[in-house]
Structures are given as C-alpha cells and as structure tokens.
Amino acid sequence: MASEVVFTGYQDVTARAEQTPPVDEAERGINPGIVGGLVHPPPYAGAPPALATLAAGPIFGGFGQIQAGGSTSALPPALGFFCGGYEVVVYDRIHVIPTVLRLGNVLADQTREFDVWNAHRRASKTLSAIVEVDTTGLTLVEPLGSPPVVFAPLRLLDYSVIVSTSGPAVIDALYTFDFTSESPTLRVTGNRTIAFTFDPERPMTEALEWKTQVLESENGDERRIRLRELPRQIFNMRYLIVDDNERSQALNLLFNQAGRTFQIPMFQWRRPLLVDVIAGATVISVDTTDADFRESTASQQNLVILWRGPNDFEIAEVAVGGITSSTITLFLPLDSDHDAFDTIVVPMQAVVPRDPIEWAETPNNVVTISAGWLATEVVDLADLSSLDTLDGIPILDDLNFMDQTLDQSLRRKYHFFDSESGVFEILFGRTVPEYATIKGFQPQTDSAAWELRKILYGLHGKQQSFWLPTFRNDFQITSGIGAGDTLIEVEDAGYERFVDGAEPWAGIMIEKRDGTRFFRRIIGSTPEVGGVEEIEIDSPLGVAVAAVDVRRMSLLVRSRFNVDRIEIEHMQIGNLRVRIPVVGVKQ
C-alpha cells in the first residue's frame, strides 16, 4: 500500500436504503429553509490529514474510500475521525427554532414567532407540558391548544409570543417544552422602554467617560492602562415645557422612572424627511451620513422616530442592514402618512435616567426639566485615519479653538519640606517638567462634527498619545531650507541650551503660507553662534522652502488628554464646542 492515504469520497449516511416511512405532507410541515435555520457543521469540511498522522479518534473506518497504488478499495479498519452530517446534528431530536428571541427595546405590543419541530424520523413525540419562568407580560400562543400535544414524525408547529408593554422593565423569560425524554427551551430577552419624545433646549451637553489608570515615574515615563473598552455616554438635557398637558405628560412619564429604560430622540442628529411617505411604506428617504443612525442586528433592534411634535410622531424599527447613505429600510410598515414638509427623522437611543431628575416651575407654570440620561448601548466610532501621523502617532493639527485665554503651565510637582522655622528643602517630583495646555475644537459642519467624534473615540480619553502643535512661531527662520537639508537655521531662542530635543518638546511643524505643512522630529540642535542656532530634524523636507514662504515654525508636542471625561456642547446641528485639558508625555 502506498504511504499516503487519500480520501476520494464521502458517503452521505442519510442516503441509506432504510429510510423513514413516508408521512403525510400536512404533518410534515417543514418549510424549505428549516435546515438553514439550525446551527450545525457542514457534512464534510476540508480534507483530513493522512491517516498515519491522525490522533486517536472515537470512530473506525467505513465512511469513505481510499486510493492506494492506483486501486480503490473500501476503507480498512483504522483510526480516523467521523465527519458528522446533517443526520447527526438535525435528526432524531426536538428543536426549538430559534432558541432565543432577542426583543431588544420594547416600546409597543409586539408578536414574535418561533417553531417547535419534532425531527425524529420514525417516532411520534408527545409534548406533555410547557413550563414558564418569569413570563409576566408575555402570552404564549399555542396552535393546537394546551398540552398534551402529539407531534407526528417530522411535524413542525408554528408558535408565537405576544409581548406586552406591561410587565417588568427587564424581560428574561424561559419556556421549557417537556417531551419527557427531551426538554428544549426558548429564552426571551429584552427591555420594556418608555419613549420620552420632548425636544431639549440647546445647547445640550454630551459627556464621554473613559477610565484609564496612569502609572507615572519621576522621569516622566508613563504606563497607561485602559480599563474601559468603550466610554460611558451621558446626555445632560434641559426641557422647557409651556403647555399644561405636555407638562403633565412629561412629569407622569418620569414619575415611575427608577430602573426603567427610556428611548429618547437624538435631536442633535435630526435630518429632514426628503420624500413624502404613506402608510404601509417600509423605506424612507433621509440623509443618514455624518449622524448616529444605527442598523439593527440579530440581537439588537434600533429605532428612528418620524417627528413633528412631542405628541405627533411615529416610532419605527430599523431593519437589519437597513441603513444606506440616503434611505432607511424599516422592519415593519409605517402606520401613518408622513409629509416631508414638516417631518424630521431622528435616531433614538436607549438610556436610563440618572438620579435625580429635577424641574423648576415659574409663577406662570412654565416648567424646566433637567435630566441626565446614561446610554445603555454605546457603539465604537473610533477612527483616526483622517489624521496625519509622525512615527505612527496621530497629529491634531487643526487650529486650536480659543473662545477665551489659552491657559498653559509647566509643573515639576515639587514636594516642599518646611518646618516653618528653618531652612526648607525641595524634592522634585519629576526630573522633567509636565507641560499642560488646553485643546479646543469647534467644528461648524455635520461632516467636521462627525469626524471629531471619531477622533475623540479613537484617542480613548487619557490612553492614546498624539502630537499637538503649539501654533506659535516658536522658531524664527533665518535662511531658506534646501530639499535635502536636515539642519535649519533659526534665531537663538535658547532651545539648544535648555531643551535640545527633550520630550515632549521634540517635534516641529513647519507651515508655509500656502497651508502646506511638514512634520518632523527634532533629533538635536547646535550651540548658538552669532545669534543663530541650528535645529536638526530626522529627515529632509524633500522640497526647497524659502524663508519668506514660512508662516510659522511651531513646536510639535507629544501629548495626551489629561481627563477621561470629555464634554461635548451641542450648539446646533453640526456645531459642537469642546475644550479638553492636555499634558505633554514622553511616549
């Protein structure tokens, strides 16, 4: 026999001569996609290794053929593996399909369907009981009434669960189908939510909260440990309500708020409805770019609201894969007509209220409600691909937004030892100073505001470092820079004596008057001679730059955010304002 044994066939064990006796089509009840709805391996996945290399397995030969020395014969007894087909996984057992119904956020009564299938090919099975656990607010619809119910071989029955908005805030129910020898289960999960559809005052504040542990040594080296994969997302909103009925509705909605999940519209991402839609439509036209519209998934249903006012709206569930740049496909048809003239489309987000919810009332019954909402479903928007990089580190080279003074500082973190009656002593907490400043952003368009969000998510609070130009003219250039030069002549500013490439002031941004920018590391400097010192950069610019064409040469500071809580002020659509403390770092 040849030394290499190769499989040349696979015998489908379901094709044996002895098959299940035929059953009536009415009892069979199997739709063409039933097998596709089950989780199972393919009948044969990839060629197995040579038999000589197989580890001990539980099944002996007889499930294929071998080719050896040009002849084909039955597989001799040998250790091997059994490649289970559909028969092993699907047949001769009871299935509940699917095994879990994930309802997501339940805002209205709804019905979800599932199947119970007797996949035994010869034996009838009797459902003797259905045991329910934590099913308050759920109603099981049984097609043939209460047990006992006889399932003929291969019989499938359609069941459904009616989910009511009345019941516990958290849905985690279990149905066990008792067939005596088998007990498959159906789990139903979700959250009963309340829609709070009032439009908040602007500006409103959104806080992103990361959690980072920073370990610092006295020479300024840091180790930063990210303790939270995604930030907490908190919205602080104020609602000004002047209508008596709306005031009562709002306060009544909030009255029993403890532990409940709310769905609130994210009006900062509202978009106009582009085309009128009529009742029964499942597709709406809306520009979804640069806004937090979310597709539904198999385990998470996301919502949008077609809104004209706090009492004139329709909430719809987004279909799986239902978001494009110009349309939203809905899971169910709309119940009402919607006119593009006065309808906006707003993504909704699941939140829980933070304690306390407060309100103030004026003598003429105008109420201002102040609510903090903690998002329960945060998505990862991190994307730094739009930023230039130096040594693989992103550069925040947009001009610093300054609506007030830009406070900056240097700290050595001194420890004073002073008895207040004699000489005091100083112990330096750091051998290099800590540089601190503020980074401000104020994007004015939807796309710029959305890009900023992706950058903030990508920097993870204190965790990720970046380069930050000072945007000062830190070096006064004295002569042009050649295409191959790595030494730049500047007026003496004491850089060589006091800094000389020390972190975090170890980079440079050269900006031309036409807006072109070059980013380089400073790897050294030469002493002052005749009022001029030279700055050495790590690589030439590649093009010649005349001194008159340079607008500024700014220090490029290796930095990180110095807070894990970043507050975003939403002024209007696409208009954000953010100010974040920053410190210099060495890595």
JOQUI-V488984 format. One record per residue. N is the residue number from 0. RES is the residue in one letter. PHI is phi in degrees with one decimal (none if undefined). PSI is psi in whole degrees, 0 to 359 (999 if undefined). Layout:
N|RES|PHI|PSI + N|RES|PHI|PSI
//
This chain:
0|M|none|142 + 1|A|-63.2|155 + 2|S|-72.7|336 + 3|E|-105.7|127 + 4|V|-109.4|124 + 5|V|-122.5|133 + 6|F|-68.6|133 + 7|T|-117.4|1 + 8|G|-164.9|166 + 9|Y|-139.3|122 + 10|Q|-85.4|120 + 11|D|-73.9|110 + 12|V|-71.3|347 + 13|T|-79.9|354 + 14|A|-98.9|20 + 15|R|-67.0|156 + 16|A|-61.4|324 + 17|E|-84.2|105 + 18|Q|-116.5|169 + 19|T|-63.8|137 + 20|P|-58.0|146 + 21|P|-60.3|146 + 22|V|-122.0|160 + 23|D|-64.8|141 + 24|E|-60.8|327 + 25|A|-65.3|327 + 26|E|-81.2|332 + 27|R|-62.8|306 + 28|G|55.3|29 + 29|I|-104.0|119 + 30|N|-79.4|159 + 31|P|-59.9|334 + 32|G|-93.5|11 + 33|I|-64.9|319 + 34|V|-67.4|325 + 35|G|-64.9|339 + 36|G|-83.9|356 + 37|L|-97.1|152 + 38|V|-92.2|115 + 39|H|-159.9|158 + 40|P|-79.9|161 + 41|P|-66.0|161 + 42|P|-64.2|335 + 43|Y|-158.4|119 + 44|A|-119.5|96 + 45|G|82.5|153 + 46|A|-73.0|136 + 47|P|-73.6|163 + 48|P|-69.7|168 + 49|A|-55.7|144 + 50|L|-57.5|329 + 51|A|-66.0|338 + 52|T|-99.7|358 + 53|L|-71.1|137 + 54|A|-75.2|170 + 55|A|-60.1|134 + 56|G|-130.4|168 + 57|P|-83.1|346 + 58|I|-117.5|139 + 59|F|-95.8|174 + 60|G|-60.2|177 + 61|G|118.7|4 + 62|F|-113.1|15 + 63|G|-171.2|194 + 64|Q|-127.2|160 + 65|I|-120.9|156 + 66|Q|-117.2|121 + 67|A|-144.2|123 + 68|G|59.7|30 + 69|G|84.1|358 + 70|S|-113.8|156 + 71|T|-118.3|131 + 72|S|-145.1|169 + 73|A|-62.4|149 + 74|L|-66.2|123 + 75|P|-74.4|163 + 76|P|-56.3|125 + 77|A|-164.2|155 + 78|L|-68.2|137 + 79|G|-164.2|192 + 80|F|-121.8|143 + 81|F|-91.2|121 + 82|C|-90.2|98 + 83|G|-63.6|132 + 84|G|-96.4|191 + 85|Y|-60.9|329 + 86|E|-59.2|319 + 87|V|-67.8|320 + 88|V|-91.1|325 + 89|V|-95.9|310 + 90|Y|-85.0|162 + 91|D|62.9|44 + 92|R|-161.4|170 + 93|I|-100.6|136 + 94|H|-120.5|140 + 95|V|-108.5|124 + 96|I|-127.0|115 + 97|P|-79.0|174 + 98|T|-86.4|343 + 99|V|-134.3|131 + 100|L|-105.2|110 + 101|R|-96.7|106 + 102|L|-80.9|338 + 103|G|70.0|226 + 104|N|-98.0|120 + 105|V|-99.2|110 + 106|L|-102.3|337 + 107|A|-143.2|162 + 108|D|-57.7|139 + 109|Q|-148.5|163 + 110|T|-124.1|131 + 111|R|-123.3|138 + 112|E|-104.8|154 + 113|F|-153.3|170 + 114|D|-122.0|148 + 115|V|-118.9|123 + 116|W|-126.1|126 + 117|N|-86.4|101 + 118|A|-89.3|10 + 119|H|-70.7|133 + 120|R|-88.1|343 + 121|R|-121.8|332 + 122|A|-103.6|135 + 123|S|-75.6|148 + 124|K|-129.6|141 + 125|T|-108.5|123 + 126|L|-80.1|110 + 127|S|-90.4|334 + 128|A|-165.2|157 + 129|I|-122.5|115 + 130|V|-94.8|126 + 131|E|-110.3|136 + 132|V|-130.4|126 + 133|D|56.2|48 + 134|T|-106.0|21 + 135|T|-58.0|129 + 136|G|87.0|359 + 137|L|-114.2|141 + 138|T|-125.0|122 + 139|L|-88.2|125 + 140|V|-98.8|117 + 141|E|-106.5|121 + 142|P|-63.3|330 + 143|L|-115.1|21 + 144|G|81.8|187 + 145|S|-69.8|155 + 146|P|-60.3|158 + 147|P|-78.3|144 + 148|V|-130.7|130 + 149|V|-93.0|124 + 150|F|-100.7|114 + 151|A|-66.4|165 + 152|P|-53.6|132 + 153|L|64.4|18 + 154|R|-82.3|137 + 155|L|-122.9|134 + 156|L|-121.3|141 + 157|D|-90.1|121 + 158|Y|-110.2|168 + 159|S|-150.3|158 + 160|V|-121.7|125 + 161|I|-93.8|122 + 162|V|-105.2|121 + 163|S|-97.4|152 + 164|T|-74.1|347 + 165|S|-88.5|130 + 166|G|144.0|187 + 167|P|-59.6|151 + 168|A|-62.2|322 + 169|V|-104.3|127 + 170|I|-99.4|120 + 171|D|-149.2|78 + 172|A|-105.3|155 + 173|L|-134.5|127 + 174|Y|-110.0|126 + 175|T|-112.9|123 + 176|F|-97.1|108 + 177|D|-89.1|105 + 178|F|-104.3|25 + 179|T|71.9|293 + 180|S|-87.8|344 + 181|E|-136.6|148 + 182|S|-141.1|70 + 183|P|-67.0|157 + 184|T|-127.6|158 + 185|L|-124.7|125 + 186|R|-106.7|137 + 187|V|-120.2|122 + 188|T|-125.8|157 + 189|G|162.3|184 + 190|N|-133.6|130 + 191|R|-79.4|124 + 192|T|-120.3|165 + 193|I|-121.4|134 + 194|A|-89.6|121 + 195|F|-110.0|100 + 196|T|-103.7|20 + 197|F|-83.0|147 + 198|D|-87.8|122 + 199|P|-78.0|161 + 200|E|-71.4|154 + 201|R|-108.9|147 + 202|P|-76.4|153 + 203|M|-119.3|155 + 204|T|-111.6|135 + 205|E|-118.2|128 + 206|A|-111.4|134 + 207|L|-110.3|123 + 208|E|-120.1|112 + 209|W|-94.0|181 + 210|K|-144.0|111 + 211|T|-127.6|133 + 212|Q|-96.9|122 + 213|V|-109.2|120 + 214|L|-106.9|120 + 215|E|-118.5|138 + 216|S|-101.7|167 + 217|E|-69.3|340 + 218|N|-88.6|7 + 219|G|94.2|353 + 220|D|-64.8|145 + 221|E|-131.6|152 + 222|R|-123.7|122 + 223|R|-113.6|122 + 224|I|-112.2|122 + 225|R|-83.2|117 + 226|L|-100.4|355 + 227|R|-137.7|120 + 228|E|-63.4|314 + 229|L|-123.6|153 + 230|P|-75.5|155 + 231|R|-69.4|141 + 232|Q|-119.7|118 + 233|I|-125.8|129 + 234|F|-109.8|126 + 235|N|-107.8|114 + 236|M|-127.1|147 + 237|R|-119.5|131 + 238|Y|-114.3|121 + 239|L|-98.8|115 + 240|I|-122.0|122 + 241|V|-108.7|340 + 242|D|-83.5|133 + 243|D|-60.6|315 + 244|N|-68.7|319 + 245|E|-64.2|323 + 246|R|-60.6|315 + 247|S|-63.9|318 + 248|Q|-61.0|315 + 249|A|-63.8|314 + 250|L|-68.9|325 + 251|N|-68.4|323 + 252|L|-61.7|322 + 253|L|-84.1|347 + 254|F|-58.5|310 + 255|N|-101.9|54 + 256|Q|-86.7|349 + 257|A|-60.2|122 + 258|G|75.3|3 + 259|R|-94.4|151 + 260|T|-95.1|133 + 261|F|-109.8|155 + 262|Q|-112.2|123 + 263|I|-122.2|144 + 264|P|-71.1|139 + 265|M|-93.3|81 + 266|F|-64.1|341 + 267|Q|-67.4|347 + 268|W|-118.2|25 + 269|R|-67.2|148 + 270|R|-136.8|146 + 271|P|-71.6|146 + 272|L|-70.8|126 + 273|L|-84.3|329 + 274|V|-137.5|139 + 275|D|-54.6|144 + 276|V|-126.7|151 + 277|I|-113.2|163 + 278|A|-56.1|137 + 279|G|97.3|349 + 280|A|-71.4|148 + 281|T|-119.2|359 + 282|V|-130.3|131 + 283|I|-120.1|146 + 284|S|-95.7|120 + 285|V|-159.0|144 + 286|D|-79.7|112 + 287|T|-100.6|1 + 288|T|-69.7|148 + 289|D|56.4|38 + 290|A|-150.2|160 + 291|D|-90.1|57 + 292|F|-84.3|130 + 293|R|-119.8|135 + 294|E|-72.7|150 + 295|S|-77.1|158 + 296|T|-126.7|180 + 297|A|-63.3|334 + 298|S|-111.9|357 + 299|Q|-143.9|120 + 300|Q|-96.1|127 + 301|N|-110.4|152 + 302|L|-123.4|155 + 303|V|-129.8|158 + 304|I|-123.3|131 + 305|L|-93.5|109 + 306|W|-121.8|132 + 307|R|-121.7|341 + 308|G|-177.7|169 + 309|P|-63.7|344 + 310|N|-122.7|16 + 311|D|-139.0|87 + 312|F|-159.4|168 + 313|E|-140.6|131 + 314|I|-99.9|133 + 315|A|-132.0|148 + 316|E|-90.9|132 + 317|V|-75.4|137 + 318|A|-72.9|159 + 319|V|-62.2|126 + 320|G|69.1|25 + 321|G|-90.4|4 + 322|I|-104.1|124 + 323|T|-121.0|179 + 324|S|-67.2|339 + 325|S|-128.8|358 + 326|T|-143.2|159 + 327|I|-128.7|124 + 328|T|-93.9|133 + 329|L|-99.5|153 + 330|F|-71.0|322 + 331|L|-126.6|154 + 332|P|-64.0|153 + 333|L|-70.4|149 + 334|D|-88.3|340 + 335|S|-134.5|164 + 336|D|-78.8|151 + 337|H|-138.8|126 + 338|D|-90.7|128 + 339|A|-63.7|338 + 340|F|-61.5|321 + 341|D|-129.7|17 + 342|T|-111.7|132 + 343|I|-112.1|153 + 344|V|-111.1|127 + 345|V|-130.8|130 + 346|P|-68.9|148 + 347|M|-110.9|155 + 348|Q|-136.4|140 + 349|A|-79.8|129 + 350|V|-141.8|162 + 351|V|-121.5|142 + 352|P|-73.6|144 + 353|R|-93.6|145 + 354|D|-80.9|140 + 355|P|-93.4|162 + 356|I|-93.6|128 + 357|E|-123.9|155 + 358|W|-147.0|154 + 359|A|-123.5|140 + 360|E|-121.5|133 + 361|T|-89.7|168 + 362|P|-58.1|334 + 363|N|-96.8|22 + 364|N|70.3|19 + 365|V|-79.0|131 + 366|V|-114.3|135 + 367|T|-114.2|115 + 368|I|-97.8|129 + 369|S|-110.0|119 + 370|A|-131.4|138 + 371|G|-106.3|127 + 372|W|-115.7|128 + 373|L|-102.4|117 + 374|A|-67.3|138 + 375|T|-95.5|344 + 376|E|-132.1|102 + 377|V|-107.6|131 + 378|V|-101.6|156 + 379|D|-89.8|110 + 380|L|-98.9|6 + 381|A|-55.6|126 + 382|D|-163.0|111 + 383|L|-106.9|14 + 384|S|-67.5|341 + 385|S|-79.5|349 + 386|L|-93.3|145 + 387|D|-67.3|159 + 388|T|-132.9|157 + 389|L|-134.6|121 + 390|D|57.2|33 + 391|G|78.8|4 + 392|I|-104.9|131 + 393|P|-65.4|154 + 394|I|-118.3|124 + 395|L|-91.9|87 + 396|D|-105.1|14 + 397|D|-75.2|150 + 398|L|-59.2|141 + 399|N|-71.1|126 + 400|F|-77.0|125 + 401|M|-128.9|107 + 402|D|-102.9|6 + 403|Q|-160.1|188 + 404|T|-63.4|148 + 405|L|-97.6|95 + 406|D|-72.3|137 + 407|Q|-139.8|159 + 408|S|-157.5|161 + 409|L|-124.3|131 + 410|R|-129.8|134 + 411|R|-101.6|357 + 412|K|56.1|57 + 413|Y|-64.2|149 + 414|H|-115.9|117 + 415|F|-92.6|131 + 416|F|-112.4|109 + 417|D|-143.2|116 + 418|S|-81.6|355 + 419|E|65.5|13 + 420|S|-134.9|1 + 421|G|-152.7|205 + 422|V|-74.1|137 + 423|F|-96.4|160 + 424|E|-126.5|154 + 425|I|-121.1|133 + 426|L|-114.4|119 + 427|F|-72.8|130 + 428|G|-78.1|336 + 429|R|-137.0|146 + 430|T|-82.7|340 + 431|V|-123.4|147 + 432|P|-71.9|156 + 433|E|-97.1|121 + 434|Y|-91.9|132 + 435|A|-130.9|142 + 436|T|-153.0|192 + 437|I|-125.6|137 + 438|K|-109.7|122 + 439|G|-112.5|143 + 440|F|-128.5|144 + 441|Q|-150.9|77 + 442|P|-67.1|150 + 443|Q|-116.6|359 + 444|T|-129.3|162 + 445|D|-58.1|313 + 446|S|-66.4|320 + 447|A|-68.0|321 + 448|A|-65.3|320 + 449|W|-69.0|323 + 450|E|-63.9|320 + 451|L|-62.4|319 + 452|R|-58.6|317 + 453|K|-64.7|324 + 454|I|-68.3|316 + 455|L|-62.0|319 + 456|Y|-63.7|323 + 457|G|-71.3|336 + 458|L|-89.6|349 + 459|H|56.2|48 + 460|G|64.0|235 + 461|K|-77.5|352 + 462|Q|-77.3|316 + 463|Q|-97.5|135 + 464|S|-90.7|162 + 465|F|-154.8|167 + 466|W|-94.5|138 + 467|L|-132.8|115 + 468|P|-69.0|149 + 469|T|-77.9|339 + 470|F|61.2|15 + 471|R|-92.9|165 + 472|N|-90.8|79 + 473|D|-72.1|335 + 474|F|-127.2|132 + 475|Q|-96.4|107 + 476|I|-68.2|140 + 477|T|-110.4|341 + 478|S|-152.0|162 + 479|G|-64.8|165 + 480|I|-112.4|123 + 481|G|-75.2|160 + 482|A|-59.8|328 + 483|G|-104.7|7 + 484|D|-73.3|142 + 485|T|-117.7|359 + 486|L|-112.8|127 + 487|I|-116.6|125 + 488|E|-85.0|128 + 489|V|-135.8|160 + 490|E|-63.7|146 + 491|D|-61.1|119 + 492|A|-122.7|9 + 493|G|80.1|12 + 494|Y|-64.5|315 + 495|E|-64.1|323 + 496|R|-74.4|324 + 497|F|-114.4|339 + 498|V|-120.9|296 + 499|D|52.4|52 + 500|G|79.7|9 + 501|A|-70.7|140 + 502|E|-66.0|145 + 503|P|-91.2|2 + 504|W|-88.2|63 + 505|A|-122.5|19 + 506|G|-134.3|167 + 507|I|-142.4|142 + 508|M|-114.9|123 + 509|I|-106.4|116 + 510|E|-114.7|125 + 511|K|-83.9|165 + 512|R|-68.6|339 + 513|D|-85.1|4 + 514|G|96.9|349 + 515|T|-64.8|137 + 516|R|-126.4|143 + 517|F|-121.9|136 + 518|F|-120.1|126 + 519|R|-141.2|156 + 520|R|-82.8|145 + 521|I|-92.4|122 + 522|I|-108.1|359 + 523|G|171.2|175 + 524|S|-152.7|156 + 525|T|-108.3|153 + 526|P|-62.2|156 + 527|E|-66.1|133 + 528|V|-135.9|117 + 529|G|62.4|35 + 530|G|81.1|8 + 531|V|-126.2|136 + 532|E|-122.5|161 + 533|E|-114.3|136 + 534|I|-103.5|126 + 535|E|-98.9|126 + 536|I|-106.3|161 + 537|D|-75.5|341 + 538|S|-156.9|151 + 539|P|-68.7|162 + 540|L|-74.5|335 + 541|G|87.9|348 + 542|V|-139.0|152 + 543|A|-79.2|139 + 544|V|-128.3|119 + 545|A|-75.2|148 + 546|A|-58.8|323 + 547|V|-68.6|340 + 548|D|-86.6|354 + 549|V|-86.9|121 + 550|R|-78.2|315 + 551|R|-161.9|155 + 552|M|-122.6|110 + 553|S|-111.2|146 + 554|L|-62.3|142 + 555|L|-110.4|111 + 556|V|-101.9|125 + 557|R|-67.6|124 + 558|S|-142.3|172 + 559|R|-151.4|161 + 560|F|-67.6|145 + 561|N|-103.4|16 + 562|V|-138.7|153 + 563|D|-99.1|355 + 564|R|-113.7|116 + 565|I|-112.8|124 + 566|E|-102.9|128 + 567|I|-109.2|122 + 568|E|-93.9|117 + 569|H|-90.0|106 + 570|M|-81.5|300 + 571|Q|-143.0|182 + 572|I|-60.2|126 + 573|G|76.1|0 + 574|N|-114.8|103 + 575|L|-113.5|159 + 576|R|-138.4|126 + 577|V|-138.2|134 + 578|R|-129.6|125 + 579|I|-129.5|127 + 580|P|-63.7|140 + 581|V|-130.8|145 + 582|V|-128.1|152 + 583|G|-79.3|146 + 584|V|-136.5|167 + 585|K|-95.7|342 + 586|Q|-156.6|999
//
